[in-house]
Amino acid sequence: MAGMSPLFRRKAAPQERLVTLIRKPGCHLCDDAQTVIEKVCGELGVPWERKDITEDPALHDEYWEQIPVVLVDGRQHTFWRVDEARLRKELTE
């Protein structure tokens, strides 16, 4: 499907999406991001997961300057601040 025109791709239902929050302990922006993710994903029924950069050297090397980082289906959606409306739009369109 990667090479397929966007016109012919099937839209994934919200429940088929995955939001990943990459964070670290003691980060107030990470706490804020998690609050938004919990709200939006909870309302839409979207699964989400939390990953800690202090426990994963590869994530640390890639994202340490940007945390919190939000991935949607494995692709970077945003970093530092999570906009509720933008995340909701990404998950429903």
NORPE-V362688 format. One record per backbone hydrogen bond with DSSP energy under -0.5 kcal/mol. CO is the residue of the C=O (numbers start at 1). NH is the residue of the N-H. If there is no record, write none. Layout:
co:CO nh:NH
co:CO nh:NH
This chain:
co:1 nh:4
co:5 nh:8
co:5 nh:9
co:13 nh:16
co:14 nh:17
co:17 nh:47
co:18 nh:73
co:19 nh:49
co:20 nh:22
co:20 nh:71
co:21 nh:23
co:21 nh:51
co:22 nh:68
co:22 nh:69
co:23 nh:53
co:24 nh:27
co:26 nh:28
co:27 nh:31
co:28 nh:32
co:29 nh:33
co:30 nh:34
co:31 nh:35
co:32 nh:36
co:33 nh:37
co:34 nh:38
co:35 nh:39
co:36 nh:40
co:37 nh:41
co:38 nh:42
co:39 nh:43
co:40 nh:44
co:41 nh:45
co:41 nh:46
co:47 nh:19
co:49 nh:21
co:51 nh:23
co:51 nh:53
co:52 nh:55
co:53 nh:56
co:56 nh:60
co:57 nh:61
co:58 nh:62
co:59 nh:63
co:60 nh:64
co:63 nh:66
co:63 nh:67
co:66 nh:80
co:68 nh:80
co:69 nh:22
co:69 nh:71
co:70 nh:77
co:70 nh:78
co:71 nh:20
co:72 nh:75
co:75 nh:72
co:78 nh:70
co:79 nh:81
co:81 nh:83
co:82 nh:84
co:83 nh:87
co:84 nh:88
co:85 nh:89
co:86 nh:90
co:87 nh:91
co:88 nh:92
co:89 nh:92
co:89 nh:93
